[in-house]
Amino acid sequence: MWRTMNNGRMPMERGGGDGVESWVEGELAGCVFADGRLGKRFRTLVAQFAGGIGESIPMACQDWAGAKAAYRFFSNGRLSERDILRGHFQSTLSRFRATDGTVLVLHDTTELSFRREEKHAVGMTRVSYKSRGKDGRPRLHTVCGLLLHSSLIVTLEGLPLGIAAVKFWTRKKFKGCNALKKRVNPTRVPIEQKESARWIDNLRESTALLGDAGRCVHVGDRESDIYELFCAAQECGTHFLVRTCVDRLAGDGKHTVRNEMDGAEIRGLHDVEVRDANGKPSIATLEIRYRRIRILPPTGKQDKYPPLTLTVIHASEPEEPEGRDRIEWKLATDLPVASPGDAVMMLSWYAMRWKIETFHKILKSGCRAESSRLRTAERLVRLTAVFCILSWRVFWMTMVNRAAEPAPASAVFTARERALLDELMPDLPRENNHDSRHLSRYITKVARLGGYLARAKDPPPGNIVIWRGLSRLTDITIGFQMAKDVGN
C-alpha cells in the first residue's frame, strides 16, 4: 500500500527549487565529492540530461561552455561510478526502509556496444559472426563496448525502489568460454578468477547497503546458477531464487538433482497466459513439482564449500505446444515451499526478473547510452552511471502510475508543472470524477505529451511515452519561465 510504502512521505519529495532541479536535489542529497564544484557540476549535468533524455552531451548542455564542463567532468580521473551513484544508493536505502516485508533484488548483466575505430580505448565484449568470405569461411568481428551488471530493488508489487549495486568491466581480449574449457575444467577455477564473481560481489554489496538481509530475496537467471553464490547468500543471512541450468550432485553424491526430481510427484497445476511468435495469446498449463534436496558442491570444491539443503521447483508443460517453445522452468531457492501456493508465489517472484530487463532497455533505448561518442571506457562508465539514475526515474514513474494506492501529484510535479499540464492536456471526460490531486492523472498527462492516446481500453502508459513526455514538459516549462521573465 502507498501509505506503508512511504511512511508518510513520498520517495521523490520536492525540494525548494522548481522543475527538474527539485527532484535532482532530493535524489542526490547523499552525494559527497572531495571538491564542492564537482558536486555542483554533477547536479547540473543530471538536471540537463533529465530535461533531454536521449540527447547528446552538446544537445543536453545547449552551449559550448556547458558541454566542455561536462567533458571535463566525465574525464576526471578522481571520480568513479560509485561516487556518482552514492547519493542514489542512499535514496534507494531510504525508500527500502520506508517499506515493509519482502523485497526482490533483481540481478542481471547487459552489454553496451559502441562503434569505434580504435577499440582498445574502450575494450572488447565479444566476438560476433559478421558474414562469410569468398572461401566460405565465417568472418568474425570484435564488438567494442562495456559490460554492466546491475542490481535493482523492487517491491513485490513491481515498484522499483532504486539501484543497490553496479559493476562495470570490459575485456582486453576475448577468447570465449569454449576456448577456456579446452585448457582447464572451469569448475576447478576459483570463483575470484572468473567474471562470474560479479554476481557474488553485487549480492554482498546490495545486502550490505540495505542492512536488513532477511527481507531480501536475490533473483537471477541461469547465469547466476553458481554454487558459491548460494554459499555467499547463506553467509550474508539473505535469500536467493535462481533459475538453474546445472544438474548438481545430490543426496549422498551417487545421483543428481534431476534423478530426484524425476521421482517427484505433481503437486499442482498452474495456468499462465503466453503468446506465440505472432503475438496470439493462449493459456499454458504447467505441472508443478517441488522437493527439498541436499545438494553438493562441485567435485573439485567439496573441501571448500559445505553441502546445502535447498528447495528445487520444476514447472513445465507436459507436451510440446505448437507455434512456440515449451515452457520449462527449474528454480532453486533456500526458502521453504510447503504448498503449491508457495511454489506459484516463487514462480511469480522469478517472473518479476523481467523488470531489470526493462530497466536496461530504458538505459539503452531511452537514454541512448550506446550512442555516446566519448572515447574511453572510463568516461563512458561515468556517463552511463548518470544514465542509470535517469533510467530508474523513468521506470519508477511508469510503475508508480500503476500502484494500487493513489499518491499525491506533488510527490513528483511542482505546482507550475501541474498547472502547465492542466492547461496543455485538459482532463478527459471519464476523469472528471477523479481526484485531481492524484499522481497517476498527471503521469498520464505527461504520457499524452509523449504520444499516449489514453483511450478507454488502452493499457497504462509505458516507458517510451513517459520519457518522451518528460522531455517535452521540461522544454515547455523552460519556455514558460523565459516568456514570463521577458514579460517582466
ABEGO torsion letter per residue (X at the ends): XAAAAAGGBBAABBBABBEAAAAAAAAAAABBBABAAAAAAAAAAAAAAAABBGBBAAAAAGBAAAAAAAAAAAABAABBAAAAAAAAAAAAAAAAAABBEBBBBBBBBBBBBBBBABAAAAEBABBBBABBBAAGBBBBBBBBEBBBBBBBBBBAAGBBAEBABBBBBBBABBAEAAAAAAABBAAABBAAABAAAAAAAAAAAAAAAAGBAAABBBBBBAAABBAAAAAAAAAAGBBBBBBBABBBBBEAGABBAAAAAAABBBAEBBBBBBBBAAGBBBBBBBBBBBBBBBBBBBAAAAAABBBBBBBBBBBBBABBBBGBBBBBBBBBBABBBABAAAAAAAAAAAAAAAAAAAAAAAAAAAAGAAABABABAAAAAAAAAAAAAAAAAAAAAAAAAABABBBBAAAABBAAAAAAAAAABBBBAAAAABBAABAAAAAAAAAAAAGBAGBAABBBBBAAAAAAAAAAAAAAAAAAAAAAAAAX
